[in-house]
Amino acid sequence: MALLPAVDLARHLGDTSKRGDDLAQVDLLQIPAQRLDEAAIHLQATLQEAFEKLESASVEAVYVERLTANGVRRIYGVLTREAVESAYRF
């Protein structure tokens, strides 16, 4: 599994619609895009824990999640390595 930037998906959908191709099914693996390897961290994790996860899992991004009361995993956002490292520089 990897993260696909929304801008790359939007660009592909725009190009596809301009060509008149069918948008009913899109194979996300066939879209030319930068993909980021990812790992999960809990919603209450600290920035330090996010950095440690990036290092230990050798990934480029972490997605922030928590398990809801009814057992559904909810994703709240994504932190890239660049964003975490930038926060530590300031």
A tleap script that builds the chain and sets N, CA, C and O, in Angstrom:
source leaprc.protein.ff14SB
mol = sequence {
  NMET ALA LEU LEU PRO ALA VAL ASP LEU ALA
  ARG HIE LEU GLY ASP THR SER LYS ARG GLY
  ASP ASP LEU ALA GLN VAL ASP LEU LEU GLN
  ILE PRO ALA GLN ARG LEU ASP GLU ALA ALA
  ILE HIE LEU GLN ALA THR LEU GLN GLU ALA
  PHE GLU LYS LEU GLU SER ALA SER VAL GLU
  ALA VAL TYR VAL GLU ARG LEU THR ALA ASN
  GLY VAL ARG ARG ILE TYR GLY VAL LEU THR
  ARG GLU ALA VAL GLU SER ALA TYR ARG CPHE
}
set mol.1.N position { 0.838 -1.165 0.000 }
set mol.1.CA position { 0.000 0.000 0.000 }
set mol.1.C position { 0.892 1.241 0.000 }
set mol.1.O position { 1.960 1.244 0.613 }
set mol.2.N position { 0.461 2.265 -0.672 }
set mol.2.CA position { 1.212 3.517 -0.734 }
set mol.2.C position { 0.241 4.677 -0.856 }
set mol.2.O position { -0.913 4.504 -1.248 }
set mol.3.N position { 0.723 5.854 -0.518 }
set mol.3.CA position { -0.096 7.061 -0.623 }
set mol.3.C position { 0.061 7.681 -1.996 }
set mol.3.O position { 1.171 7.801 -2.515 }
set mol.4.N position { -1.050 8.070 -2.574 }
set mol.4.CA position { -1.088 8.709 -3.887 }
set mol.4.C position { -1.539 10.153 -3.684 }
set mol.4.O position { -2.647 10.379 -3.198 }
set mol.5.N position { -0.712 11.136 -4.043 }
set mol.5.CA position { -1.127 12.531 -3.876 }
set mol.5.C position { -2.402 12.837 -4.662 }
set mol.5.O position { -2.544 12.432 -5.816 }
set mol.6.N position { -3.316 13.550 -4.029 }
set mol.6.CA position { -4.596 13.883 -4.655 }
set mol.6.C position { -4.412 14.685 -5.933 }
set mol.6.O position { -5.201 14.550 -6.868 }
set mol.7.N position { -3.381 15.516 -5.983 }
set mol.7.CA position { -3.151 16.326 -7.173 }
set mol.7.C position { -2.839 15.441 -8.385 }
set mol.7.O position { -3.235 15.766 -9.504 }
set mol.8.N position { -2.138 14.336 -8.171 }
set mol.8.CA position { -1.851 13.417 -9.276 }
set mol.8.C position { -3.116 12.718 -9.757 }
set mol.8.O position { -3.298 12.509 -10.957 }
set mol.9.N position { -3.990 12.356 -8.821 }
set mol.9.CA position { -5.267 11.745 -9.193 }
set mol.9.C position { -6.127 12.746 -9.963 }
set mol.9.O position { -6.720 12.399 -10.984 }
set mol.10.N position { -6.195 13.982 -9.477 }
set mol.10.CA position { -6.994 15.016 -10.151 }
set mol.10.C position { -6.475 15.277 -11.562 }
set mol.10.O position { -7.257 15.439 -12.499 }
set mol.11.N position { -5.173 15.315 -11.703 }
set mol.11.CA position { -4.584 15.532 -13.030 }
set mol.11.C position { -4.971 14.387 -13.971 }
set mol.11.O position { -5.335 14.622 -15.123 }
set mol.12.N position { -4.891 13.173 -13.485 }
set mol.12.CA position { -5.238 12.012 -14.303 }
set mol.12.C position { -6.715 12.044 -14.697 }
set mol.12.O position { -7.054 11.794 -15.854 }
set mol.13.N position { -7.586 12.347 -13.746 }
set mol.13.CA position { -9.019 12.396 -14.045 }
set mol.13.C position { -9.330 13.499 -15.048 }
set mol.13.O position { -10.168 13.317 -15.932 }
set mol.14.N position { -8.661 14.640 -14.918 }
set mol.14.CA position { -8.863 15.725 -15.881 }
set mol.14.C position { -8.414 15.330 -17.274 }
set mol.14.O position { -9.110 15.597 -18.254 }
set mol.15.N position { -7.249 14.691 -17.367 }
set mol.15.CA position { -6.742 14.235 -18.664 }
set mol.15.C position { -7.648 13.176 -19.260 }
set mol.15.O position { -7.897 13.169 -20.466 }
set mol.16.N position { -8.142 12.281 -18.417 }
set mol.16.CA position { -9.010 11.198 -18.880 }
set mol.16.C position { -10.328 11.748 -19.418 }
set mol.16.O position { -10.816 11.297 -20.455 }
set mol.17.N position { -10.904 12.726 -18.709 }
set mol.17.CA position { -12.179 13.284 -19.163 }
set mol.17.C position { -12.004 14.088 -20.450 }
set mol.17.O position { -12.902 14.103 -21.292 }
set mol.18.N position { -10.869 14.751 -20.615 }
set mol.18.CA position { -10.600 15.505 -21.845 }
set mol.18.C position { -10.524 14.575 -23.054 }
set mol.18.O position { -10.935 14.942 -24.155 }
set mol.19.N position { -9.994 13.368 -22.842 }
set mol.19.CA position { -9.892 12.398 -23.934 }
set mol.19.C position { -11.223 11.692 -24.182 }
set mol.19.O position { -11.379 10.988 -25.180 }
set mol.20.N position { -12.177 11.880 -23.280 }
set mol.20.CA position { -13.474 11.231 -23.426 }
set mol.20.C position { -13.482 9.794 -22.939 }
set mol.20.O position { -14.408 9.041 -23.241 }
set mol.21.N position { -12.452 9.402 -22.181 }
set mol.21.CA position { -12.388 8.040 -21.645 }
set mol.21.C position { -13.392 7.861 -20.510 }
set mol.21.O position { -13.847 8.830 -19.903 }
set mol.22.N position { -13.722 6.617 -20.243 }
set mol.22.CA position { -14.672 6.267 -19.193 }
set mol.22.C position { -14.037 6.491 -17.819 }
set mol.22.O position { -12.933 6.012 -17.558 }
set mol.23.N position { -14.720 7.204 -16.958 }
set mol.23.CA position { -14.230 7.460 -15.602 }
set mol.23.C position { -14.881 6.547 -14.567 }
set mol.23.O position { -14.651 6.718 -13.370 }
set mol.24.N position { -15.691 5.580 -15.004 }
set mol.24.CA position { -16.410 4.717 -14.069 }
set mol.24.C position { -15.449 3.893 -13.224 }
set mol.24.O position { -15.698 3.657 -12.042 }
set mol.25.N position { -14.342 3.453 -13.837 }
set mol.25.CA position { -13.359 2.673 -13.090 }
set mol.25.C position { -11.975 3.231 -13.372 }
set mol.25.O position { -11.583 3.424 -14.523 }
set mol.26.N position { -11.252 3.483 -12.301 }
set mol.26.CA position { -9.900 4.003 -12.420 }
set mol.26.C position { -8.979 3.071 -11.653 }
set mol.26.O position { -9.187 2.825 -10.465 }
set mol.27.N position { -7.961 2.552 -12.329 }
set mol.27.CA position { -6.961 1.713 -11.676 }
set mol.27.C position { -5.892 2.629 -11.093 }
set mol.27.O position { -5.069 3.178 -11.825 }
set mol.28.N position { -5.909 2.789 -9.781 }
set mol.28.CA position { -5.001 3.726 -9.127 }
set mol.28.C position { -3.536 3.340 -9.304 }
set mol.28.O position { -2.655 4.197 -9.232 }
set mol.29.N position { -3.275 2.070 -9.531 }
set mol.29.CA position { -1.897 1.630 -9.729 }
set mol.29.C position { -1.362 1.990 -11.109 }
set mol.29.O position { -0.151 1.963 -11.330 }
set mol.30.N position { -2.246 2.323 -12.031 }
set mol.30.CA position { -1.829 2.660 -13.388 }
set mol.30.C position { -1.622 4.157 -13.603 }
set mol.30.O position { -1.139 4.573 -14.656 }
set mol.31.N position { -1.983 4.960 -12.616 }
set mol.31.CA position { -1.833 6.409 -12.733 }
set mol.31.C position { -0.357 6.772 -12.536 }
set mol.31.O position { 0.246 6.383 -11.536 }
set mol.32.N position { 0.226 7.514 -13.484 }
set mol.32.CA position { 1.603 7.961 -13.271 }
set mol.32.C position { 1.627 9.005 -12.157 }
set mol.32.O position { 1.037 10.078 -12.283 }
set mol.33.N position { 2.318 8.674 -11.068 }
set mol.33.CA position { 2.331 9.569 -9.917 }
set mol.33.C position { 3.459 9.193 -8.976 }
set mol.33.O position { 3.999 8.088 -9.024 }
set mol.34.N position { 3.793 10.132 -8.130 }
set mol.34.CA position { 4.730 9.846 -7.050 }
set mol.34.C position { 3.936 9.118 -5.969 }
set mol.34.O position { 2.854 9.566 -5.590 }
set mol.35.N position { 4.453 8.019 -5.478 }
set mol.35.CA position { 3.795 7.285 -4.405 }
set mol.35.C position { 4.714 7.258 -3.195 }
set mol.35.O position { 5.931 7.116 -3.322 }
set mol.36.N position { 4.116 7.397 -2.029 }
set mol.36.CA position { 4.882 7.413 -0.790 }
set mol.36.C position { 4.613 6.144 0.006 }
set mol.36.O position { 3.460 5.780 0.238 }
set mol.37.N position { 5.688 5.469 0.426 }
set mol.37.CA position { 5.523 4.351 1.347 }
set mol.37.C position { 5.039 4.926 2.665 }
set mol.37.O position { 5.428 6.030 3.047 }
set mol.38.N position { 4.188 4.177 3.364 }
set mol.38.CA position { 3.552 4.731 4.561 }
set mol.38.C position { 3.473 3.716 5.683 }
set mol.38.O position { 3.650 2.515 5.477 }
set mol.39.N position { 3.201 4.227 6.879 }
set mol.39.CA position { 2.946 3.421 8.066 }
set mol.39.C position { 1.913 4.178 8.899 }
set mol.39.O position { 1.680 5.368 8.688 }
set mol.40.N position { 1.306 3.478 9.838 }
set mol.40.CA position { 0.260 4.093 10.677 }
set mol.40.C position { 0.819 4.522 12.024 }
set mol.40.O position { 1.724 3.888 12.567 }
set mol.41.N position { 0.265 5.617 12.559 }
set mol.41.CA position { 0.512 6.020 13.939 }
set mol.41.C position { -0.836 6.374 14.561 }
set mol.41.O position { -1.787 6.725 13.862 }
set mol.42.N position { -0.897 6.276 15.863 }
set mol.42.CA position { -2.135 6.575 16.577 }
set mol.42.C position { -2.359 8.081 16.659 }
set mol.42.O position { -1.412 8.867 16.652 }
set mol.43.N position { -3.615 8.460 16.735 }
set mol.43.CA position { -4.027 9.865 16.806 }
set mol.43.C position { -3.336 10.610 17.950 }
set mol.43.O position { -3.053 11.801 17.822 }
set mol.44.N position { -3.063 9.938 19.053 }
set mol.44.CA position { -2.457 10.603 20.207 }
set mol.44.C position { -0.928 10.530 20.217 }
set mol.44.O position { -0.300 10.908 21.206 }
set mol.45.N position { -0.331 10.052 19.136 }
set mol.45.CA position { 1.129 9.980 19.064 }
set mol.45.C position { 1.716 11.384 19.023 }
set mol.45.O position { 1.095 12.322 18.523 }
set mol.46.N position { 2.906 11.504 19.552 }
set mol.46.CA position { 3.606 12.786 19.518 }
set mol.46.C position { 4.352 12.924 18.193 }
set mol.46.O position { 4.476 11.966 17.430 }
set mol.47.N position { 4.840 14.124 17.938 }
set mol.47.CA position { 5.640 14.350 16.744 }
set mol.47.C position { 6.918 13.519 16.807 }
set mol.47.O position { 7.390 13.027 15.782 }
set mol.48.N position { 7.480 13.360 18.001 }
set mol.48.CA position { 8.670 12.534 18.182 }
set mol.48.C position { 8.362 11.082 17.813 }
set mol.48.O position { 9.167 10.425 17.153 }
set mol.49.N position { 7.203 10.584 18.235 }
set mol.49.CA position { 6.813 9.211 17.900 }
set mol.49.C position { 6.601 9.060 16.394 }
set mol.49.O position { 6.929 8.020 15.823 }
set mol.50.N position { 6.058 10.082 15.756 }
set mol.50.CA position { 5.890 10.048 14.304 }
set mol.50.C position { 7.249 9.972 13.629 }
set mol.50.O position { 7.438 9.196 12.692 }
set mol.51.N position { 8.199 10.776 14.102 }
set mol.51.CA position { 9.547 10.753 13.538 }
set mol.51.C position { 10.186 9.380 13.728 }
set mol.51.O position { 10.807 8.850 12.807 }
set mol.52.N position { 10.036 8.810 14.911 }
set mol.52.CA position { 10.605 7.489 15.188 }
set mol.52.C position { 9.981 6.422 14.293 }
set mol.52.O position { 10.676 5.511 13.843 }
set mol.53.N position { 8.682 6.523 14.032 }
set mol.53.CA position { 8.006 5.569 13.150 }
set mol.53.C position { 8.524 5.697 11.720 }
set mol.53.O position { 8.756 4.691 11.049 }
set mol.54.N position { 8.704 6.933 11.254 }
set mol.54.CA position { 9.263 7.163 9.924 }
set mol.54.C position { 10.630 6.492 9.803 }
set mol.54.O position { 10.936 5.859 8.793 }
set mol.55.N position { 11.444 6.640 10.847 }
set mol.55.CA position { 12.792 6.061 10.843 }
set mol.55.C position { 12.753 4.538 10.931 }
set mol.55.O position { 13.393 3.853 10.133 }
set mol.56.N position { 12.013 4.011 11.885 }
set mol.56.CA position { 12.028 2.562 12.125 }
set mol.56.C position { 11.386 1.773 10.984 }
set mol.56.O position { 11.814 0.661 10.676 }
set mol.57.N position { 10.365 2.349 10.361 }
set mol.57.CA position { 9.682 1.655 9.270 }
set mol.57.C position { 10.284 1.992 7.904 }
set mol.57.O position { 9.900 1.410 6.890 }
set mol.58.N position { 11.222 2.928 7.887 }
set mol.58.CA position { 11.856 3.383 6.630 }
set mol.58.C position { 10.811 3.767 5.587 }
set mol.58.O position { 10.838 3.294 4.451 }
set mol.59.N position { 9.886 4.640 6.004 }
set mol.59.CA position { 8.825 5.112 5.114 }
set mol.59.C position { 8.933 6.618 4.934 }
set mol.59.O position { 9.678 7.294 5.643 }
set mol.60.N position { 8.175 7.129 3.968 }
set mol.60.CA position { 8.208 8.551 3.658 }
set mol.60.C position { 7.053 9.328 4.264 }
set mol.60.O position { 7.054 10.559 4.251 }
set mol.61.N position { 6.053 8.606 4.803 }
set mol.61.CA position { 4.887 9.269 5.395 }
set mol.61.C position { 4.235 8.350 6.426 }
set mol.61.O position { 4.363 7.127 6.370 }
set mol.62.N position { 3.539 8.975 7.360 }
set mol.62.CA position { 2.715 8.221 8.312 }
set mol.62.C position { 1.297 8.765 8.221 }
set mol.62.O position { 1.093 9.967 8.055 }
set mol.63.N position { 0.329 7.878 8.329 }
set mol.63.CA position { -1.050 8.347 8.392 }
set mol.63.C position { -1.531 8.204 9.827 }
set mol.63.O position { -1.237 7.223 10.510 }
set mol.64.N position { -2.277 9.206 10.264 }
set mol.64.CA position { -2.733 9.302 11.650 }
set mol.64.C position { -4.110 8.669 11.735 }
set mol.64.O position { -5.031 9.065 11.020 }
set mol.65.N position { -4.247 7.682 12.614 }
set mol.65.CA position { -5.508 6.949 12.704 }
set mol.65.C position { -5.876 6.661 14.155 }
set mol.65.O position { -5.067 6.806 15.071 }
set mol.66.N position { -7.119 6.252 14.326 }
set mol.66.CA position { -7.575 5.709 15.609 }
set mol.66.C position { -8.710 4.751 15.333 }
set mol.66.O position { -9.383 4.844 14.306 }
set mol.67.N position { -8.916 3.842 16.245 }
set mol.67.CA position { -9.998 2.879 16.161 }
set mol.67.C position { -11.205 3.478 16.874 }
set mol.67.O position { -11.113 3.842 18.046 }
set mol.68.N position { -12.329 3.582 16.181 }
set mol.68.CA position { -13.529 4.166 16.790 }
set mol.68.C position { -14.211 3.137 17.680 }
set mol.68.O position { -13.844 1.962 17.681 }
set mol.69.N position { -15.207 3.587 18.436 }
set mol.69.CA position { -15.905 2.705 19.372 }
set mol.69.C position { -16.565 1.518 18.678 }
set mol.69.O position { -16.701 0.451 19.276 }
set mol.70.N position { -16.970 1.692 17.437 }
set mol.70.CA position { -17.625 0.587 16.732 }
set mol.70.C position { -16.631 -0.263 15.932 }
set mol.70.O position { -17.034 -1.062 15.087 }
set mol.71.N position { -15.327 -0.087 16.200 }
set mol.71.CA position { -14.314 -0.934 15.594 }
set mol.71.C position { -13.857 -0.536 14.205 }
set mol.71.O position { -13.199 -1.320 13.522 }
set mol.72.N position { -14.198 0.677 13.776 }
set mol.72.CA position { -13.806 1.149 12.447 }
set mol.72.C position { -12.538 1.994 12.581 }
set mol.72.O position { -12.457 2.873 13.440 }
set mol.73.N position { -11.548 1.721 11.724 }
set mol.73.CA position { -10.340 2.545 11.703 }
set mol.73.C position { -10.641 3.838 10.957 }
set mol.73.O position { -11.102 3.811 9.816 }
set mol.74.N position { -10.380 4.955 11.598 }
set mol.74.CA position { -10.611 6.255 10.964 }
set mol.74.C position { -9.280 6.947 10.764 }
set mol.74.O position { -8.485 7.045 11.699 }
set mol.75.N position { -9.026 7.426 9.565 }
set mol.75.CA position { -7.787 8.124 9.255 }
set mol.75.C position { -8.047 9.626 9.327 }
set mol.75.O position { -8.999 10.132 8.733 }
set mol.76.N position { -7.187 10.329 10.061 }
set mol.76.CA position { -7.364 11.754 10.301 }
set mol.76.C position { -6.446 12.638 9.456 }
set mol.76.O position { -6.721 13.824 9.272 }
set mol.77.N position { -5.381 12.075 8.956 }
set mol.77.CA position { -4.472 12.885 8.152 }
set mol.77.C position { -3.180 12.159 7.869 }
set mol.77.O position { -2.994 11.000 8.242 }
set mol.78.N position { -2.295 12.868 7.202 }
set mol.78.CA position { -1.014 12.304 6.782 }
set mol.78.C position { 0.092 13.285 7.147 }
set mol.78.O position { -0.046 14.494 6.961 }
set mol.79.N position { 1.178 12.751 7.662 }
set mol.79.CA position { 2.383 13.539 7.922 }
set mol.79.C position { 3.505 12.976 7.060 }
set mol.79.O position { 3.817 11.787 7.132 }
set mol.80.N position { 4.100 13.820 6.259 }
set mol.80.CA position { 5.239 13.380 5.462 }
set mol.80.C position { 6.522 13.565 6.264 }
set mol.80.O position { 6.564 14.332 7.226 }
set mol.81.N position { 7.551 12.860 5.858 }
set mol.81.CA position { 8.861 13.018 6.496 }
set mol.81.C position { 9.307 14.483 6.410 }
set mol.81.O position { 9.847 15.032 7.370 }
set mol.82.N position { 9.078 15.096 5.270 }
set mol.82.CA position { 9.464 16.496 5.066 }
set mol.82.C position { 8.764 17.413 6.071 }
set mol.82.O position { 9.388 18.322 6.619 }
set mol.83.N position { 7.489 17.182 6.312 }
set mol.83.CA position { 6.734 18.028 7.250 }
set mol.83.C position { 7.238 17.851 8.680 }
set mol.83.O position { 7.359 18.827 9.421 }
set mol.84.N position { 7.529 16.622 9.067 }
set mol.84.CA position { 8.017 16.356 10.423 }
set mol.84.C position { 9.391 16.979 10.603 }
set mol.84.O position { 9.642 17.648 11.605 }
set mol.85.N position { 10.280 16.768 9.646 }
set mol.85.CA position { 11.624 17.326 9.749 }
set mol.85.C position { 11.579 18.856 9.735 }
set mol.85.O position { 12.372 19.498 10.424 }
set mol.86.N position { 10.678 19.440 8.972 }
set mol.86.CA position { 10.536 20.889 8.927 }
set mol.86.C position { 10.098 21.428 10.293 }
set mol.86.O position { 10.572 22.478 10.727 }
set mol.87.N position { 9.207 20.721 10.960 }
set mol.87.CA position { 8.736 21.155 12.280 }
set mol.87.C position { 9.880 21.144 13.294 }
set mol.87.O position { 9.926 21.988 14.188 }
set mol.88.N position { 10.791 20.202 13.158 }
set mol.88.CA position { 11.919 20.137 14.083 }
set mol.88.C position { 12.991 21.188 13.793 }
set mol.88.O position { 13.760 21.538 14.687 }
set mol.89.N position { 13.055 21.686 12.586 }
set mol.89.CA position { 14.056 22.706 12.240 }
set mol.89.C position { 13.707 24.056 12.850 }
set mol.89.O position { 14.598 24.881 13.053 }
set mol.90.N position { 12.428 24.303 13.150 }
set mol.90.CA position { 12.014 25.609 13.661 }
set mol.90.C position { 11.879 25.633 15.133 }
set mol.90.O position { 11.535 26.668 15.705 }
savepdb mol mol.pdb
quit
